[in-house]
Amino acid sequence: MDEKFDLDEFSDIRPYNDEECLPVVKRLLDNNQLFFRLAKIAFPRITRISPTWGALISRWTIVNRLRNVKDIKSFQLVMMNWFFFRMLAKTTDGINHQWLDNPTPEDKLKQGNLLLSNHRDIAVDPAVVAHSLFMRNNPLPLVGIGDNLLSNPYVADVMKLNRGFIVQRTLESAKQMFFAMQKLSKFIHYSIGQKENVWLAQREGRAKDSRDRTSRAVIKMLKLHSGKEESWANALNPLNIRTVAISYQYDPCVIYKAKTLLEGNKKKKVGTDAADLDELVQGITGKKGMVNVVVAKSIVWQDDVTLDEVIVKLDAEIISNYKLYNSHFYCLKKLVDLGLEDEDKLTLAQKVFKPETTECKILEKSLTEKLGKEVYVTCLYIYANPILEKLSLIQDQENERRAK
C-alpha cells in the first residue's frame, strides 16, 4: 500500500501499517489487562483455578510467539495460526468452505472483492472468512469493525494489527456521520482497487434474531464515493461484491442475544465494557458444532438496477446459501409443540430442506424453560428464524413468478 493510504486522509480509520507494527506490539506486551483476558480464551482451565497463573502463562506464550514478528503479515500469521485457527479447531466440529465459482485451493483471487457477509459473531465471522481465504493462498482480508468496540485501547490495537478498519457509528451529528461514511466508502473502493479483499457485515451490528437482512444504509454508504448522479451499477460493480453466508450449528452467545432482544435493544453506553468483552470471549471459546461458509460468485449489476433490487438480490443470496442444521429444526419443532408456530411450516420445511433429524441433545440440555419462558422462547426463535426466512423467501419468489 502506498504512502497516501498510510499517511493521508484515511489515517483515522485505516489498519496499522508495517512501520507502526512493532511499537504497537510492544505496547500490547506492557498491558497486563490483555493477558488476563487472553488467558480466559487460550487457557480457560488454568485461569479458572488461578487467574494470576493463567495470565503469566498467557504472557510467556504470547511473548514467545511474537518474538519474530516484524510486520503486519507476520503478526497476522501468528495470531491466525496460533490463536484463531487453533480456537476454531478446538470449538468447532469442522468448517466447510464452499466457493460457488469453484476455484481450486491453488487459485488466487486475481482482483479485490467486497465480501458482504451475514453477521452473527463479532470475532469469529471474519475469522472463518479469513480461514477460507488462507486455505486458498489468498491474503487475509481487511475487516470492518464498529468503533463502539474500539474504545478499549488494547482491543483497538489487536483489531487494527489484524487489518481491522474502523466503521464509525457513534458520531453525534448527521453531518459528521455523512462525511465519515463518505470517507469509509472511498476507503473501501480504494482498497478493492488495490486488489485487497474486504470483509464487511451486511448490516450494522449482528443479526441477534438471526434474520439476515441487508441494511439500506450500508449499501447507500458504498455509493457515496461515486456521487448522487452515478448509477447503482457503476457505483457497485467496481467492488466485485460477493455475498457470504456463515452458518453455525450452535450459537455460544444465544442466551446473551435473547436477553438483549428482550431488553428492546436498549442503547448501551458507548464503549466496550466488561459484559461486551465477556460476550466476545464466549463467542470465541464456546462450542459451535459444524460451521458452513458459502462465498457466492461476484455479482454483475445491470445498468438499470435500483437500490431495492440490489437489497433483494443480496438478501436472497445470503438466505438461500445459509445452511440449516438439526439445531434449527429442533427449535422450530419446539415452537410448534408450544403452539407458537404452525405445524404446517415444520412439515413444509422438512419436505423442502430434508433435515437428517430434528433431535439435538446439546440444545435439549442447554435450552430449557429454567432460563425463564421469555428467554427460552426467544432462544428458540433465534435458531428457528433461518428456516422461517427461507420459507418466506420461497413464498416471495413464487409470488413473483405468478405475477409475471
Phi, psi and omega in degrees: 000147190271177184298323182298318179298318186285325195242348191260237194289342181263012188300332183271353181234345186285164172290169173293152176255178185299323181294331181273347190301304186296317176300323180290319177301317178299319179297320179295321182291345177266004185257102182294328180300323179299318184291324175296320181291316180293330179299323178297329182274310188276328183227063188297322183293313179297319183294325177296325179283314181213102177304324181295313178295321178301316180294320180296316179294320177300314180298313181299316182296314183291317178301317180295319182290327186268003187296333181257009179290130180235338184207181183298317182300315181291327175295315181297320180298321177295309184295318182286314182290313184278319190264290188293312182293326176295318178295319179297321179295323182281330190251000177238162174262012180137149178239122177258121178254130179228120175254119191289344172267007168056048173289148176283162178303339181274346183281124173267142175294129187269000178213163176288150180226144169269111181269093185271114196240148165294163191221112180241330184224134187303309186261326189283325180306303179294333180293319181288330175290319176299320178300318180296317177293317181300319181293344178251022175062028177259150176300151178291150189279158162288144188232124177284125182235127178296139183293344177294342180267355192248012180287336175282120189303317184286330174295315179300316181298313181297316181297316184285333172290332178269028175067029173281136173245156193267128171258108186281122183237352191246017178289151190279318187256155178297324180296316178299318181296320181299311181293326177295317180291326177295318178294319178299317178301315180296320180298315181295315178298316180299313184297317179292326174297335176270014178067029172273148168266136184238123175266129179217136177288148182288350180210164177284120180081171182283155173276084185297332180269004180066020173262104188275093182237134182284134179282131175300324182297323179295315181291321176299321178300319182297336181270344185301328180296333187268340180095163186297323188282343182289144177287159178298321180298312181294330180284323188263330184300323178297345182276347180049059186291127171241125175282149179233127177247116181250129181231131177249138177294320178231144180252107182297340184255017187299322182288320174305312183297317181299316181294322178296317179297321181289335176282359179078025179052042178302142180293127173275166173295149182295135177128172181253097181271183185300322180295319177300315182292323177298320178291323176299315179296316180299320178297322181286316189268342184287155180290132183245351184065219177282147177234137180234132179235121177243120176254116185280172176292154175299133183272132172254115184274138178287155188303325186260016183295143179255168178301314180300319180292325176300311183295318178300317180296313181297313180298317182298319179295313184294315180295318180296321185274353179291128181273134177265139178245173178301331180298323180293316181289325177302315183287324175295319178298320178297320178295323175295316179299327179277356181078018183265343176224152181287141178296333179301325179295315179296317180299314179295316180299318179294323180291317185282315189261346173051064178292150178292324180199159173252010178271146179205093186296327180297313179289329179299327179277323188268331181251103178225167181290355174296339176291345189104139188303315183295315180296317180301310181295320179296320176299317178300318180292325178302321178282323186279335186303324177301325176293314181297324178293319178295318178296320178296320178297317179299318179295318178298317181293323177294318178298321179295319178298318180295323181296329180283000000 
